[in-house]
Amino acid sequence: MKITSVKVKKLEEKENTRLLGSASAVIDNEFIVTGMKIIKGNNRLFVAMPSEKMPDNTYKDVAHPLNTECRQEFEDAILNEYHKLGEEPIKENE
């Protein structure tokens, strides 16, 4: 598996939210995963996989890596692209 392209949308930082952006990744120029979120954790940034809200108000991933190495590939590719965007977020009304 090879991540062949990544798109990141950086969001304005707001009080009381850890959401910094959203991302999508194309795998082998054939399969796309959308709906990933870039989150500011307590110690580092991380990528949350796409999820859906369940009837009991919990969230369940709808797509996710099966091992640590694959998860790291996604995080590296997405966070590298996030950092390339610099400090200017995209305003939500754009």
C-alpha positions as CSV (number, residue, x, y, z in Angstrom):
1,M,0.0,0.0,0.0
2,K,1.2,3.5,-0.9
3,I,-0.4,6.8,0.0
4,T,-0.2,8.6,-3.4
5,S,-1.8,11.9,-2.5
6,V,-3.1,13.8,0.5
7,K,-5.4,16.8,0.8
8,V,-5.6,18.8,4.0
9,K,-8.0,21.7,4.9
10,K,-6.7,23.7,7.9
11,L,-9.3,25.3,10.1
12,E,-9.3,28.3,12.3
13,E,-8.3,27.4,15.9
14,K,-11.2,28.2,18.2
15,E,-11.5,28.1,22.0
16,N,-12.7,24.8,23.5
17,T,-12.0,22.8,20.4
18,R,-9.1,20.5,19.4
19,L,-10.1,20.2,15.8
20,L,-7.4,21.8,13.6
21,G,-8.3,20.4,10.2
22,S,-9.7,17.7,8.0
23,A,-7.9,15.4,5.5
24,S,-8.4,12.9,2.7
25,A,-5.8,10.4,1.4
26,V,-5.6,8.5,-1.9
27,I,-4.2,5.0,-1.7
28,D,-2.4,3.5,-4.8
29,N,-4.1,6.1,-7.0
30,E,-7.2,3.9,-6.7
31,F,-8.9,4.3,-3.3
32,I,-9.8,7.4,-1.3
33,V,-10.4,7.8,2.4
34,T,-12.1,11.0,3.4
35,G,-13.4,12.4,6.7
36,M,-10.2,12.2,8.7
37,K,-9.7,14.8,11.3
38,I,-6.5,16.5,12.5
39,I,-6.8,16.8,16.3
40,K,-4.6,18.7,18.9
41,G,-4.0,16.1,21.6
42,N,-2.5,16.7,25.0
43,N,1.0,16.0,23.8
44,R,0.9,16.0,20.0
45,L,-1.2,16.3,16.9
46,F,-2.8,13.1,15.7
47,V,-5.2,12.0,13.0
48,A,-8.6,10.6,13.8
49,M,-10.1,8.2,11.3
50,P,-13.5,8.7,9.8
51,S,-16.3,7.8,12.1
52,E,-20.0,7.9,12.5
53,K,-22.2,8.7,15.6
54,M,-24.0,5.7,17.0
55,P,-27.5,5.8,18.6
56,D,-25.9,5.7,22.1
57,N,-23.9,8.9,21.2
58,T,-20.6,7.1,20.9
59,Y,-18.5,7.1,17.8
60,K,-17.4,4.2,15.7
61,D,-14.6,4.3,13.1
62,V,-15.9,3.4,9.6
63,A,-12.4,3.0,8.2
64,H,-9.1,2.5,10.1
65,P,-5.6,1.0,9.7
66,L,-5.2,-2.5,11.0
67,N,-1.7,-2.0,12.4
68,T,0.5,0.6,14.0
69,E,2.8,0.9,10.9
70,C,-0.1,1.7,8.6
71,R,-1.6,4.2,11.1
72,Q,1.9,5.9,11.2
73,E,2.0,6.1,7.4
74,F,-1.3,8.0,7.4
75,E,-0.3,10.3,10.3
76,D,3.1,11.1,8.7
77,A,1.6,11.9,5.3
78,I,-1.3,13.9,6.6
79,L,0.6,15.8,9.3
80,N,3.5,16.6,6.9
81,E,1.0,18.1,4.5
82,Y,-0.7,20.0,7.4
83,H,2.6,21.6,8.4
84,K,3.4,22.5,4.8
85,L,0.3,24.8,4.9
86,G,2.0,27.0,7.4
87,E,0.1,29.1,10.0
88,E,-2.7,30.4,7.8
89,P,-6.0,28.6,8.5
90,I,-8.9,28.5,6.0
91,K,-11.7,30.6,7.3
92,E,-14.9,28.5,7.8
93,N,-17.0,30.8,5.6
94,E,-14.7,30.5,2.6
